[in-house]
Amino acid sequence: MPELSNLPTVPNVPNVTNVTNGAGTVAEETILSRLAKLRDAVVVVTGGGGLVGSRLVALLHRAGAHVTALDRMDAYPEAAHELFGVAKTGARLVVGDIRDRAVVGGLLKDADYVVHAAAYADVAACTRHPDIAFRANVEGTQVVLEQAAASRVRRLVLVSSASVYGDGVPDAEGPQRFLEDQSLFPLSVYANSKLWAEHQTRLMLAASSGTEYAVVRYFSVYGDPQIPKPGSHSWMVPWLAIHARLGKPMHLNGGGVQVRDLVHVDDVAEATALALIEEQMAERTVNVGTGVPTSVREVAELIAPYFPESRCVTTPRPEGDPLGGYACVERARELLRWQARISVPEGVDRYVRWLLATPHAVPRWLAEAAA
């Protein structure tokens, strides 16, 4: 394994401090102005200590909401949650389990809005441990829905996943464009649990409950400071980038032909926050993606120039790993009045530059395995 101090220089691309250009700054200000509706509102974010959750909590706090993040803070080894930084957002952090009715009920009784993002969110781990997936993604979701229905919560936003589409329509050729109303073919325990959560949300939060709901289906979320978990095959940008950084080959499962719609965590946080307030989102489901298909191999090709000695190897495609597709984004544009701003090349550039500037972010278990 190469010494961290001897890593390759970054290719000649714009400086990382300039990646948020004037247009990006204006866009964020526009989002914040729209989120002014949340000023002084009480918002609870389950899973608020994770990658998306922490970014969302920070955004809601900047918008003037009184935010509480509920999280077990044990989803990652070592100090990953410190990288995510929810404790530094200024929001309240409650370390607890969504299956604990007393904790959840105590938080939701005074809440105006809820984002339910907590989940056992690892496809491979859910396949290995369906019992844990059931407890977290089914039992935990049921508790949150029950407490929301019994409270004065105005709207709950359920975080779902593009995994519910599976490989899309059977026998269709080429990368598929996934529409919210098409038939769903989940291929994994994780996908099944997310689809159940969608159905149960609709059942529990019908018009008679007094609590509105909205469902957001995340496509492939990435962005710093994301790091991989042991035994996972998700989060391909950090997996590939960290392997290349450590001088190890980038593994292309199944040859890297799988297609993903890579959507940056900053864009995902904005879409989720808007789902709380946009009137047209009541009882609706939207895709949160870019509408652009990107193969795993293409991501490796974007990373490779930063590490001239890097190489790719083909490995078997894991069980439950869908061939994938990309999002139909028209409904998000209509109902959320939102579209993703960060392109994949820009997002990968941001991630690699962050990785090079943050040597302690490389998980110890992964560095030791590479050595």
Secondary structure, DSSP 8 states (H G I E B T S, - for coil): ---GGG-----S---GGGSS-HHHHHHHHHHHHHGGGGTT-EEEEETTTSHHHHHHHHHHHHTT-EEEEEE-S-SSSTTHHHHHTGGGSSSEEEE--TT-HHHHHHHHTT-SEEEE--S---HHHHHH-HHHHIIIIIIHHHHHHHHHHTS--SEEEEEEEGGGGTT-STT--SSEEE-TTS-----SHHHHHHHHHHHHHHHHT-GGGS-EEEEEEE-EEE-TT----TT----HHHHHHHHHHTT--EEEEGGG--EE-EEEHHHHHHHHHHHHH-GGGTT-EEEES-S--EEHHHHHHHHGGGSTT--EEEE---TT----EEE--HHIIIII-------HHHHHHHHHHHHHH-GGGS-HHHHHHH-
